[in-house]
Structures are given as structure tokens and as C-alpha cells.
């Protein structure tokens, strides 16, 4: 009878050890998954920050190097053959290749990131419109309005870019955004 009690005690002890090992293994796996997801989100934040910073700087440069809006509008009003030559080198690789991972970012940041890239898309569409035959056929005032829309889109892009970078700075570890800020 004593052997039975010893066996039952050992079996219970063994069962408890197996359960404890299983529990610890699952807790550790969950912690590793959480750490890996956090690292992945941090890398995404850093990459998005750098890409948005580059786009925002390009838009700021456009504003700084362009003639004043009224002068540009007057130029297209007075010369129907004038087609502004604007190149667009918008950076979208990080955003487009990580769309599925945007959900890992805080909701307010997601909304601003999407709004920023929508603005970039609008800018690209406006720039490509200068190459269409329809641009030549619109009125002088219509061409001036297109120029004004382009300037306003660039200005909104700069504003959104700064808002997104601020949001990413708030939600990212300081060393990530500091590294992105130092790359210029």
C-alpha cells in the first residue's frame, strides 16, 4: 500500500512539474513573441520616420526654391504654352511594402501616415497632369488654379509630414528617432 502512495505522489509531482514546464515554456514564448513584435514595430517606425522625413524635406525644398505662388500663377496665365517642369521623386517604398504592418502603430499615427501618403499621391497625380494634352486646353485661369492646387498640396504635405514625424517621435523609442534625425 505504501508503494501505491509513493507512486501516486511521484505521479502527482511529475504531473505538476510537466505542467509547470509547459506553463513556463508558453509564458516565455509569449514574451519572446511580444519582444519580437515590439522590435518589428520599432524598425517600421524608424524606417517610416526616415522616409517621411526625406519626403518632407523634398517638399520644403520645393517651396524654398520655387517662385512665389502669385508669380507662378501669373506665368501660366500669360503663357498658354508654359508647362511647369516639376519632377517628383516621392519616396514610398517603406510605406507600400509595409502596409499590412501599419496596424502595429498607434491609431492616431496610422491616420496621419495614411493622410501623408495620400497627399503624396495627390501631388504625384497633379505633377503628371502637366504632361497631359488636357492641361493645354484648359483656360488660363484653370491652369492658374492647377498651380495653386499644386502649391497648396505641397504645403499640406509639409504640414502633415511634420505632424507624422512628431507622432512617431512621441511613440517611438528616443534612440530610433534620434538616429533618423541625424541622417540628413
N, C-alpha and C positions, 0 to 999 in steps of 0.2 A: 504494500500500500504506500509505503514511504517513497518507493521508486516512482509511483504514479504521480505523487505530489511534486517530486523533484522534476519530473518530465513536464508536467503541466506548468510549473514555474519557469522552467527553461524555455518552453514554447511561448509563454506569455512574454518573457523577457526578449526573446528573439523577435517576436511579432512587434513589440514596442520599438526595438532597435531598427527593424526594417521600416516601420512607419516613420520613425524619426529621420532615417537616412533619406527616405522618399520625400518627406516634407522639406528637409534642408536642401536637397537637390533641386526641388521645384522653386523654392524661395530664391536660391542662388541663380537659377536660370532666369527667373523673372527680373531679378536685379540686373543681370548682365544684359537682358533684352532692353530694359529701361535705359541703362547706360549707353548701349549702342544706338538706341533711338535718339537720345539726347545729343550724342556726338554727331549723328547724321543731321539732325536739325541745326546744330551749331555750324556744321560745314555748309549747309544750304544757306543759312543766314549770312555767313561770311561771303560766299560766292555771289549771292543776290546783292548784298551791300556793294561789293566791288563793281558789279555790272551796272547797278543803278547809279552809282557814283560816276562811273565813266559816261553814261548817257546824260546825266545831269550836267556834268562839266561840258560835254559837247554842246548841249542846248544853251548853256550860259555863254559859251564861246560864240555861238551863232548870234546871240543877241548883242554881244560886245562888238563883233566885227561887222555887223550889218548896218546899213544906213537907218536913220530914224524911220519909223513906220510911215509917217506922212510923206516923207520924201520917196519912199519905195512905192507907195500908192500913187503918187503923182507921176512917177516914172512910167508905170504900166498904163495909167490913164492917157498919157500923152503919146505913147508909142504902142500901137496895137501889135506890132511885130516883136515887142520885147517879151522875152520869156526868161524869167529868173532862172539862173543856173544854180541849183541848190543840190548838193549831194547829201545823201543820207547814209550814215554808217551806224545805224542803231544796233546796239548790242542786245541780243535776245536769246543767246544760246543757253545760258543758265536757266532763265525763266521757262523757255519752251521745253527744255529737256527734263525739267523737274516739276512739271505741272501737277503730277499726282502727289508730290510730296509737299505741296503748299499747305495742305491741311494740317501739317505738323506745326505751322506757325500760329501765333496768336491771331484770333479773328480780326481785330482792328488792323493788324499788319497785313493780313491777306487781302482785305478790301482795298487798302492803299496800294499794295503791289499790283493788284489786278487793274486798278484805275490808272496807275502809272503806265503800265504796258498797253492799255487801251489808248492812252494819249499818244504813246509812241507809234502805235498802229495808225492812228488818225493822222499823225504827222507824215508818215510814210505814204499814206494814200494821197494827202494833199500835194506832196512833192511829186509823186508820179503823175498827178493830174496836169502838171505843167507840160508834159510831153504829149498830151492828147490833142488831137485836132480841135476838139470842142473848146479848149482853152482859147484858141484864136478867135473863135466865133462868138464868144460872149461879149457883152457890152464893155465899154471902158470902165464903167462903174462896177460891173460884175467882176472884172479882173482885179480891180482895187479891193473889192470885198474878199476875194480869194487870198490876196496878200495879207489883208488884215486878219483873216481867219488863221492863216499860217503863223503870223506873229503871236496871236493870242494862244494858239495851240502850243507853241514853244514856251511861252510864258507860263501856261498852266502846267506843262511838263516839268519845268524847273521847280515850280512851287510843289507839285506832287513829289518830285524826286527828293526834295529836302524833307518833306513830311515822312516819306517812306524811310529815308536814312535815319531820321530821328527815331521813328518807331522801332527800327531794327536795333539802333543803339540802346534803346530802353530795354529791349527784350533779349539782347544777346550779351554773352559774357564780354566784359570790357576789353579783354585782350584780343578778341576776334575783330571787333570794330576798330580798335587801335591799329591792328595790323593792316586792315583795309584802308584806314585813313592815311597811313604812312606810305602807301603805294600810290604814287602820283606820276 
